Amino acid sequence: MVNEVILFIYKIILSGFFPLLGTVVLGRIAWTWWVHYIQQDFISGIEFVLLEIIPPREVLRSPKAMELFITNALYHYSQKGGREEYWQGAVWFWFSLEIVSLEGQVHFYIRTPTRIKTLIETQMYAQYPQSQVKVVEDYTLAVDEISAKSVWNGWGCEFSIKRPEAYPIKTYVDYELNEDPKEEYKIDPISPVIEFFGSLQKGEQAWLQIIVTPSKKRYHTKGTWFGHHDWVRESRLVLLKIQLPYTNVKEVGEFDTRARIEIRTPKHLDPTLKRIGEKTSKLGFDTGIRLMYVATKEVFPVGQRTNNSRNIRLIMRQYANPDANSFRRVISTQGDAYSGIFSASSKTVMLLANRMLAEYRERSFFHLPLRHHLFNQSVIPWPISGIVHAYAHNHHYPKTYVLNTEELATIWHFPGQILKVPTLERIESKEASPPPNLPV
């Protein structure tokens, strides 16, 4: 009798549980589709423009000037209400900072919504009065596709970071460029990138894009159901975690509830703790970095590697800080795309490179097409993910991380006079001034 009662109760619970669960799941899917639809509709109305920034002949300012430009021109943080976000689909603007070599000719570009074009011009002239800003055609359109039929072959990758984003990369401050040393004593971390890009020959191109938007990342707060915190709070929690093994808590007295906290961290951790604390003192951007090397098949034959297709993979090593953070390549379009277990064919490698080309041209890291959420390796387990990686409509879900303005200015700024690259286009006249008809 008791067993029958228990069985009857189970039936009632299950008969109500599964319909409720199904309703919740379907409701969640419907909500995801709706938000995605209205956001894509809003994004389709945003018009973008590509600006080329030609630096002055003599760049006498430290990367601090570029940091101030990034802060004033690109940080468009705003609180959006429920109607804007969930009915109109409003999103925050994102920007692409690019360094490009077209057969050895090095260019600096910014891709921006047209609404921000004037602000970018005025802020660039504010920091670099002798520079020039002009609208240009998208250089990626000259490469139609990477396939067996096209004249182009290519290799590409994205860059992630090795440690939690609380740890900073090596910045221009670590290279003492913030102190404005004499030109002959400057060590500029962007020099290896510009030198390599300037060394490319006829038929070769190299593209580097840094896509940014003001950080709105949220982390779940432990000990709560729905509590969340931002990247600054997360970085401070990392600091506490590092110091925890060296923290001693003692009670003040038998009848005193207060406690005395003593932290004795080893000296070798002091630089790391200092840099983590300094990172949160500046504005943070959600960031994604993508790199591509494309060349004609006469220069870069299918199924083979060239010196430049190998060397380009090393251009971010100068930003590595062993005590803190560094970049690492992910989603590389090469034969060991399946973690070295299954070797991809030349046809598959070209397929991956062509998809990387499409994502580079779209400047996609934020507000991705819905297919990215369905076919990605973070959702589908290995080894099925290996098949998806090669043959699904899109093979991965780009992951972003937080870099602050100092870090961004380190990897995207104008080199000083110590870097004598003849193929880096600069403004000839030192006396040039911003155009008088600049919109206000």
Residue pairs with C-beta under 8 A, 6 or more apart in sequence:
32 373
33 370
35 86
35 89
36 370
37 89
38 86
38 87
38 88
38 89
39 89
39 91
39 367
40 89
40 367
40 369
41 89
42 88
42 89
42 90
42 91
43 89
43 91
43 367
46 93
46 113
47 113
47 114
48 111
48 112
48 113
48 114
48 363
49 111
49 112
49 113
49 114
49 117
49 135
50 109
50 110
50 111
50 135
50 136
50 137
50 138
50 139
51 109
51 110
51 111
51 112
51 117
51 120
51 121
51 133
51 134
51 135
51 136
52 107
52 108
52 109
52 133
52 134
52 135
52 136
53 108
53 109
53 110
53 124
53 131
53 132
53 133
54 108
54 131
54 132
54 133
54 134
54 425
54 426
54 427
55 108
55 128
55 131
55 414
55 424
55 426
55 427
56 128
56 129
56 130
56 131
56 414
56 426
56 427
56 430
56 432
57 130
57 426
57 427
57 428
57 429
57 430
58 130
58 417
58 430
59 128
59 414
59 415
59 416
59 417
60 416
60 417
61 127
61 128
62 172
62 177
62 178
62 179
62 180
63 172
63 177
63 178
63 409
63 410
63 413
64 172
64 178
64 409
65 127
65 128
65 413
66 127
66 409
66 412
66 413
66 414
67 282
67 405
67 406
67 408
67 409
68 127
69 123
69 124
69 126
69 127
70 212
70 285
70 405
70 408
70 409
71 282
71 283
71 405
72 123
72 126
73 116
73 119
73 120
73 123
73 124
74 95
74 120
74 212
74 285
75 214
75 283
75 285
75 405
76 92
76 93
76 116
76 214
77 92
77 214
77 216
78 92
80 90
84 90
91 366
91 367
92 213
92 214
92 216
93 112
93 113
93 115
93 116
93 213
94 211
94 212
94 213
94 363
94 365
94 366
95 110
95 111
95 112
95 116
95 211
95 212
95 213
96 109
96 110
96 111
96 112
96 209
96 210
96 211
96 212
96 363
97 109
97 110
97 209
97 210
97 211
97 212
97 408
97 412
98 108
98 109
98 110
98 111
98 207
98 208
98 209
98 210
99 106
99 107
99 108
99 109
99 193
99 194
99 197
99 207
99 208
99 412
100 106
100 107
100 108
100 109
100 139
100 197
100 205
100 206
100 207
100 208
101 107
101 197
101 198
101 200
101 204
101 205
101 206
101 207
101 423
102 139
102 205
103 200
103 201
103 202
103 203
103 204
103 205
104 197
104 198
104 199
104 200
104 201
104 204
104 423
105 423
105 425
106 194
106 197
106 198
106 421
106 423
106 424
106 425
107 139
107 425
108 412
108 414
109 136
109 139
110 120
111 363
112 120
117 135
118 438
118 439
120 133
121 133
121 438
121 439
122 438
124 131
124 133
125 131
125 133
125 434
125 438
128 414
129 432
129 433
129 434
130 427
130 429
130 430
130 431
130 432
130 433
131 414
131 427
132 427
132 432
138 361
139 205
139 207
140 207
140 357
140 360
140 361
141 361
143 152
143 154
143 205
143 294
143 357
144 150
144 152
145 152
145 354
145 357
146 152
146 153
146 154
146 294
146 350
146 353
146 354
146 357
147 350
147 354
148 302
148 347
148 350
151 296
151 297
152 294
152 295
152 296
152 297
153 294
153 295
153 296
153 297
153 300
153 301
153 302
153 350
153 353
154 292
154 293
154 294
154 295
154 300
154 333
154 353
154 354
154 356
154 357
155 292
155 293
155 300
155 309
155 312
155 332
155 333
155 334
155 353
156 290
156 291
156 292
156 293
156 332
156 333
156 353
156 356
156 357
156 360
157 290
157 291
157 313
157 329
157 330
157 331
157 332
157 333
157 356
158 288
158 289
158 290
158 291
158 329
158 330
158 331
158 398
159 289
159 290
159 291
159 316
159 327
159 328
159 329
159 330
160 327
160 328
160 330
160 399
160 401
161 167
161 169
161 325
161 326
161 327
161 328
161 401
162 325
162 326
162 327
162 328
163 324
163 325
163 326
164 234
164 238
165 231
165 234
165 235
165 325
165 401
165 402
165 403
166 231
166 234
166 235
166 238
166 239
166 276
166 279
166 280
167 238
167 272
167 275
167 276
167 279
167 321
167 324
167 325
168 275
168 276
168 278
168 279
168 321
168 324
168 325
168 404
168 406
168 407
169 319
169 320
169 321
169 324
169 325
169 326
169 327
169 403
169 407
169 410
170 189
170 318
170 319
170 320
170 321
170 324
170 326
170 410
171 189
171 319
171 406
171 407
171 409
171 410
172 178
172 188
172 189
172 406
172 409
172 410
172 413
173 406
174 321
175 187
175 188
175 189
176 187
177 186
177 187
177 188
183 416
183 417
183 418
184 418
186 416
186 418
188 415
188 416
188 418
188 419
189 318
189 319
189 410
189 411
190 410
190 411
190 412
190 413
190 415
191 415
191 418
191 419
192 315
192 317
192 318
193 208
193 315
194 415
194 419
194 421
194 424
195 419
195 421
196 206
196 311
196 312
196 315
197 206
198 421
198 422
198 423
198 424
199 308
200 206
200 308
201 299
202 299
203 295
203 296
203 298
203 299
204 293
204 294
204 295
204 299
204 300
204 308
205 293
205 294
205 295
206 291
206 292
206 293
206 294
206 308
206 312
207 291
207 292
207 293
207 294
207 360
208 289
208 290
208 291
208 315
209 289
209 290
209 291
209 360
209 363
210 287
210 288
210 289
210 408
210 411
210 412
211 287
211 288
211 289
211 290
211 363
211 365
211 366
212 285
212 286
212 287
212 403
212 408
213 285
213 286
213 366
214 283
214 284
214 285
214 286
215 230
215 231
215 284
215 285
215 286
215 402
216 230
216 286
217 230
217 231
217 286
217 400
217 402
218 228
218 229
218 230
219 228
219 229
219 230
219 231
219 233
219 234
220 227
220 228
221 227
221 228
221 229
231 280
231 284
231 402
232 280
232 284
235 276
235 279
235 280
236 280
238 276
239 273
239 276
239 277
242 265
242 269
242 272
242 273
242 276
243 263
243 265
243 273
246 263
246 264
246 265
246 266
247 261
247 262
247 263
248 261
248 262
248 263
248 264
249 259
249 260
249 261
249 262
250 259
250 260
250 262
251 257
251 258
251 259
251 260
252 258
252 259
252 260
265 273
271 323
272 323
272 324
275 321
275 323
275 324
276 324
279 404
279 406
279 407
280 404
282 404
282 405
282 406
283 404
283 405
284 402
284 403
284 404
285 402
285 403
285 404
285 405
285 408
286 366
286 400
286 401
286 402
287 400
287 401
287 402
287 403
287 408
288 365
288 366
288 398
288 399
288 400
289 327
289 411
290 356
290 359
290 360
290 365
291 312
291 315
292 356
292 357
292 360
293 300
293 308
293 309
293 312
294 300
294 357
295 306
295 308
295 309
299 306
300 306
300 309
302 346
302 350
303 346
303 349
313 329
313 332
316 327
316 411
317 326
317 327
319 326
319 327
319 410
319 411
320 326
320 327
330 399
331 356
331 395
331 396
331 398
333 349
333 352
333 353
333 355
333 356
334 344
334 349
335 343
335 344
335 349
336 343
336 344
337 344
337 348
337 349
337 352
337 389
337 390
338 344
338 386
338 389
338 390
339 386
341 386
342 386
344 352
344 390
348 390
351 390
352 389
352 390
352 395
355 394
355 395
359 394
359 398
364 398
365 398
365 400
366 400
368 397
368 398
369 394
371 392
371 393
371 394
372 394
372 396
372 397
372 398
373 379
373 397
375 388
375 392
375 393
375 394
375 395
376 388
376 394
376 395
376 396
376 397
377 385
377 388
377 389
377 395
377 396
377 397
378 397
378 399
379 397
380 388
388 395
389 395
389 396
415 421
415 424
